[in-house]
Amino acid sequence: MNAEDRPRADEGAVQSLAEWLRDRGLLRGPHLYADYWASVLRLEGGVPVRLREAGLVDPVLYRLGLDRPDLQVPRLRSYLLLFLIGPLLLVLRRFRRLGRYRLGFRSEAGRDVLERLRGLELELTPSGGGRVDVGKDGTSLARGLLDPRHISGFTSLFFATYKLPLATLTGLVLAAVSVPLLHRLGVFRPALDLWIPAGLPLLVLLLYAIYRDAVTAVLGALPVVIVRYLLPFVRHGSSEGWGTFLAALAGLFLLYLLLDAFFVPRPVPPVLLLYVKEGPGRPYERESDAPWWLEGRAYWVWRYLALTPAELSKFWERDWERVELWIRADGPEAGRLEWIVTDGHYRELWVPAERLTAADGSDEAAAREAASGGLRGLWLVEADADLVFHAPSIRAVTFMPEVEGVPERSLRHLAAVLFRRPARDDPDEAIRRLEQARVRLGRDLFEDAPEVAGPFIARHLLSAPWRYWRYPLGAEARVERRLYGRRLSPESPPAADPDLQIKADTA
């Protein structure tokens, strides 16, 4: 579709995805940016006093309402409903009907926090050409920025949520199809003896080829082991026996869904934040704490959190993961997704988006065209997650023009992403620099990790495709523990120490 044929943002009759989310209470903000780990860890001094005194940021409300909200986890029936109809509605571009599926607060206090947060929302004043001036209570924060309602960002948890159930379903369907076929070919009894020693490895390889994840392939194939012990009870030619067999497969799949429901990530309503490098809204007092590699003076930050009821290593507590999309808001590059920020072991990892988009630059070109022409569009980030620790990884990044308020998304897109493996780096050079930094500093950058797991954590983290990191010593290393609280020491190491950017020129 040509640019002139797409609906313009000022036509008003059709909402953008960002406007739709906001109208239904599924988008928080816009708010002024505040450091995520300073909020989560309650670092005293992590948020400048001037921002609090000006009424621009409230660390308590940010933590309770945005970064660690006290939310309910949806019931199993909601999870099953989404599993059965979610992908279908998504492909048919009717995913907005899923708006009823949302996370609610567990207490009245949470709803009160949300109401008070509305008093901190920034004011957007249209200035023409798809641009806005941003301020709060008479304080000007930035002028001539891209309207975030025109070019927005969305993080999809489709693969993080459904890859294990889909892998399990794939294995069970193959079993249900292959058993009658083996009976018909007269090789059922010989195949029974080879079901586990030969069939299981083949299934693991097949699932790995489809889903590109070793843990998913192994766990997805395990129910087929149970199928092996159900097969002797199937009598060839007996409809009753086959009915029992198929019912057992269905029950096994539902049991797997029940177990998986405790470990699957749930999306939290996103937060829209404004980051400004200079002026009264700058979020850091020390330059060494700020992400000094940013080229623009202002960014719209789309912060997405995923809440998991439990994780395998610590099943008694909730797990939170973050994915942030940093979209340039100023200048001729406005509308371009420049950085994707995730976390790993209390370290903030900055991944250049250009490493994950189309190599020919078509996504960036389409975004610039939309931003300059007052058109709507959406940066779609397909996020995956580690099944054990839930650490996010990125499968694909795509810019999609919005047609009638709905991003264009096809079966071809889903299939292409399915066979795409999350980008990884060769960590050897970064590990060498890590050792050099340890000699220079006299301390290990991963000394906060358990001694046995430290090398594994370091290698796993350094293989992620990031270029810069903040809190390279771990965010909790900046915390001085006290009996009744935590205080950020003035001598704390810089959050964005240039001397510790061991991957800055390796990507």
C-alpha positions, 0 to 999 in steps of 0.5 A: 500500500502506498503512503498516500493510500494509508489513513492519516493520523489526523483523520480522527475516525480511526484510532491508532493502537496506542489510542485504543490501548489507552482508551481501554485502560491498557496503557499507562502514561505518558509519564516522565522517565525514571530509572527502572532499577532505582525504582524497583530496588528503592535506591535512595538518591536514584531519582533526582530530588528536583524531579520529586519537588517539581511534581514530575516523578513520584518514586513510590507511585512509580514502583507501586503502579508501574514497575512492581504493581500488586497485580492479580494473576489471571485464572487458568480459564483465561489462560486456556481461552487465550491459548485456544483463540488468541492466535486465531484472532491475532491472525485474523486481525481481531486481537482487540477483542482480547481487551477484556483479558487484563491484569487487575489489582489485588487490593483497593490500594493498587487502584488508588495508586493508579488514580494518583498516577494520572495526576503525574501524566504529561500534557501533549499539545499538538504543534502540527505535522504529527508533532507535539509539545510536552509539558507538565503544569506549566513546565516545558519539557520538550518541543516539536517531538513525534506524537507517540500516538502516531508511531508506537511500539508493541512487544508481543509475548506470543512465542514466549507464552505459547511455544511450550504448549505448541511444542507439546501439542505438536508431539501429541498430534504426531503420536495420535497420527502415527499410531494408527498409521503404524497399525495399518502398516503392520509394524506397530509391535516393532515400532513399540520397542523403538518408540523411546530409543529412536522415536524420542530423539527424532521428535526432539530434533523435529521440535528443535527444527521448528521452535529453535529452542533446545529446552522447549524441544526436550520438554515438549517431547516428554509427554510422548514418553507417557504415550509409549506406556499407553500404547499396549492398551490400544486394541487394533480395530477397537473404537473403544480402545482408540477413543480411550487413547485419544482421550488420554492424549487430550487429558495429558495435554490439559495437564501440561497446560495446567503445569505450564500456567504457573510458569508462563509470562503474562503481559502487564499493561505497557507504560509510555515514558518520555526520556529527555537528555537535557532540561528540567526533565533529565532523569540523572544528576551524574552524567556517568549514570545516564546512557551517554551513547544516545544520539537523540535529545528525546525518546519515547520509551515503551516499557513492557513488563511480563509477570510470571507466577513462579519460576523453576529455580524459585517457584515460591516467588513471582518473576518480573522481566522487562522489554523497553522500546526506545523510539527516537522522538526528535529530529529527522530520525524521529520514528526510528526504533534505536534501542531495545532494553532488557535485563539480565542478572540485575544488569541493563542490556542495550541492544541496537535495534538495527541488528534485529531489523531487515538488513536492507533498512526497509523498516527504518525507511518505512518508519521515517516515511510514516513519521514525516507524513503524519501516518500511523505505524507500529514497531512490533518486537517479537519477544521470546523467553528462557523457560527456566529463568524467563530472561527475554530474548528478541526473535524479530523486529518489524515496522508495520503500517497501521491500516484502519487502526490495526497493524498489518500482520499475516500468517507469512509473518508468523511463520517467518518468525517461528523459524527464526532463532533469537540473535546471539553473539560469540562471547569469547572476545567479551569474556577476554575483555571481562578478564582484563577488566577484572585485573584492572579493577581488582574485582570480578564484574560478576562477583554478585553471582553464585561462584558455581554459576558465575561463569555460566551466567557471564557467558550466557549474558555476554552472548546476548546481542547488546552493545552497551550495558548499565549497572555492569556490576549488578544493580544491587552492587550499588546498594548499601544495605541497612536495617530499615532501608537502602541508601545510594552512596555518593561513591557508588560506581557509575551506572554507565561506566565507559571503562566497563563497556566491554562490548561497545566496539565488538558488535 
